[in-house]
Amino acid sequence: MTEPVLTGRGLVKRYGHVVAMDNTDFDLNPREVLAVVGDNGAGKSTLIKTLAGAVIPDAGDIRLDGKVVRFHGPLDARQHGIETVYQDLALAPSQDIATNLFLGREKRRPGVLGSIFRMLDAKSMRTEASKIMAELGIGITSAQQTVETLSGGQRQGVAVARAAAFGTRVVIMDEPTAALGVAESAKVLELIGKIRDRGLAVVLISHNMPHVFEIADRIHVHRLGRRVALVSPKTHGMTQVVGLLTGALEIDADGNVVEVSEAVTTGLS
């Protein structure tokens, strides 16, 4: 069995009387795309923010490569090789692609110019940005092109490229194809596959079931603050996954998908 790269066990998060995470588990294997699906209010955003260091759980453990880690903020998660692409992308539209790629991690010129005068090494950043974008197949004319001149899909590509450039273990993507057209969505899905091929594990949060079934290796179904199923798109259909996330279906003790009324009856017999 392959040891998961990132796990959560018994994760709990309460906001007053609201339980956002209810003793939930999480498992992400190396070099896989794991889709996290669930209705609005299911608690998947809290789960993802916990794994990204933005939310500190009230209870439970997070393990990275089998070792317990404590994240006190997003920077801690980033230092452990976990990068997150949020839905708003967090890009600076008036700045060029290279600047956005190295935002918050700017490279400085060698010697006293960088250490004392803190001058940026713009040339090096542009060269490296162009290389990264080319490796991922993101079509741009120049790393000096400003983000505000890019299409929605290209902007998503810049945000994803930034995560891929600095993430060493995990890349988390929150609704990366939202508000994109068919062609641009296809390019983003292709980009996710390339990131997996580079050796990174990818967590994909999405409401788009066709996209999930096209790219995901496994599907984490979240409902009422916890994981209710972990299935493969090769063995479970889209209708079954929708039934699991709405509560119409559930997994019985033998691992079979059954109607809730049937599961209750079986449990009573």
Residue pairs with C-beta under 8 A, 6 or more apart in sequence:
2 29
2 30
3 65
3 66
4 27
4 28
4 29
4 30
4 63
5 28
5 29
5 30
5 64
5 65
5 169
5 170
5 201
6 26
6 27
6 28
6 51
6 62
6 63
6 64
6 82
6 169
6 170
6 201
7 25
7 26
7 27
7 28
7 62
7 63
8 24
8 25
8 26
8 27
8 47
8 50
8 51
8 60
8 61
8 62
8 63
9 25
9 60
9 61
9 63
10 23
10 24
10 25
10 59
10 60
10 61
11 21
11 23
11 24
11 25
11 26
11 47
11 50
11 57
11 59
11 60
11 61
11 62
12 19
12 21
12 22
12 23
12 24
12 57
12 58
12 59
12 60
13 19
13 20
13 21
13 46
13 50
13 55
13 57
13 58
14 20
14 58
19 225
20 43
20 46
20 225
21 43
21 46
21 47
21 50
21 57
21 60
21 225
21 226
22 43
22 224
22 225
22 226
23 59
23 60
23 226
24 43
24 47
24 60
24 222
24 225
24 226
24 227
25 226
25 227
26 47
26 51
26 220
26 227
27 34
27 220
27 230
28 34
28 170
28 201
28 203
29 201
29 217
29 218
30 199
30 201
31 196
31 199
31 200
31 201
32 196
32 201
32 202
32 217
32 218
33 192
33 193
33 196
33 201
33 202
33 204
33 215
33 216
33 217
34 201
34 202
34 203
34 204
34 216
34 217
34 218
34 219
34 220
35 204
35 205
35 206
35 212
35 215
35 216
35 218
35 219
35 220
36 44
36 47
36 48
36 203
36 204
36 205
36 206
36 220
36 222
37 44
37 205
37 206
37 207
37 209
37 212
37 219
37 220
37 221
37 222
37 241
37 245
38 44
38 221
38 222
38 223
38 245
39 223
39 245
39 246
42 222
42 223
42 224
42 225
42 245
43 222
43 224
43 225
43 226
44 205
44 222
45 174
45 205
46 55
46 225
47 222
48 84
48 172
48 174
48 203
48 205
49 55
50 56
50 57
50 62
50 71
51 62
51 77
51 82
51 170
51 172
51 203
52 71
52 74
52 77
52 82
52 84
52 172
53 71
53 72
53 73
53 74
53 75
53 76
53 77
53 78
53 82
54 73
54 74
54 84
56 71
56 72
61 68
62 68
62 69
62 70
62 71
63 69
64 80
64 81
64 82
64 169
65 169
69 76
69 80
70 76
71 77
71 80
74 84
77 84
78 166
80 169
81 167
81 168
81 169
81 170
82 167
82 169
82 170
82 171
82 172
83 162
83 163
83 164
83 166
83 167
83 170
83 171
83 172
84 163
84 171
84 172
84 173
84 174
85 156
85 159
85 160
85 162
85 163
85 171
85 172
85 173
85 174
85 176
86 174
87 174
87 175
87 178
89 155
89 156
89 158
89 159
90 103
90 159
91 100
91 103
91 147
91 155
91 158
91 159
92 99
92 100
92 103
92 147
93 146
93 147
93 148
94 146
94 147
94 148
95 103
95 146
95 147
96 126
96 143
96 144
96 145
96 146
96 147
97 129
97 133
97 140
97 142
97 143
97 144
97 145
97 146
97 147
97 150
97 158
98 122
98 125
98 126
98 128
98 129
98 130
98 143
98 144
99 106
99 125
100 147
100 158
100 162
101 125
101 128
101 129
101 132
101 143
101 158
101 161
101 162
101 165
102 125
102 129
103 162
105 166
106 120
106 125
107 120
107 121
107 124
107 125
107 128
108 114
108 115
108 118
108 119
108 120
108 121
109 119
109 120
109 121
110 121
113 119
114 120
114 121
125 143
126 143
126 144
127 143
128 165
129 143
129 161
130 142
130 143
132 161
132 164
132 165
133 140
133 143
133 157
133 158
133 161
136 157
136 160
136 161
136 164
136 191
136 194
136 195
137 190
137 191
137 194
138 154
138 157
138 158
138 161
138 191
139 154
140 150
140 154
147 155
147 158
150 158
151 184
152 179
152 180
152 181
152 184
153 180
153 181
153 183
153 184
153 185
153 187
153 188
156 176
156 177
156 180
156 184
156 188
157 187
157 188
157 191
160 171
160 173
160 176
160 188
160 191
160 192
160 195
163 171
163 172
163 173
163 195
164 171
164 195
164 198
164 200
167 200
168 200
169 200
169 201
170 200
170 201
170 202
170 203
171 195
171 200
171 201
171 202
171 203
172 202
172 203
172 205
173 192
173 202
173 203
173 204
173 205
174 205
175 205
175 206
175 207
176 188
176 192
176 204
176 206
177 184
177 185
177 188
177 189
177 206
177 208
177 211
178 207
178 208
180 188
185 208
185 211
189 211
189 214
189 215
192 202
192 204
192 215
193 215
195 202
196 202
204 212
204 215
204 216
206 212
209 238
209 241
209 242
210 238
212 219
212 233
212 241
213 233
213 238
216 233
217 232
217 233
218 230
218 231
218 232
218 233
219 229
219 230
219 231
219 232
219 233
219 236
219 241
220 227
220 229
220 230
221 227
221 228
221 229
221 230
221 231
221 241
221 244
221 245
222 228
222 245
223 244
223 245
223 246
223 247
224 247
228 244
228 245
228 250
228 251
229 241
229 244
229 250
229 251
229 257
231 240
231 241
231 244
236 257
240 249
240 257
243 249
243 257
244 250
244 251
244 257
247 260
248 259
248 260
249 257
249 258
249 259
249 260
250 257
250 258
250 260
250 263
251 257
251 258
252 258
252 263
252 266
258 266
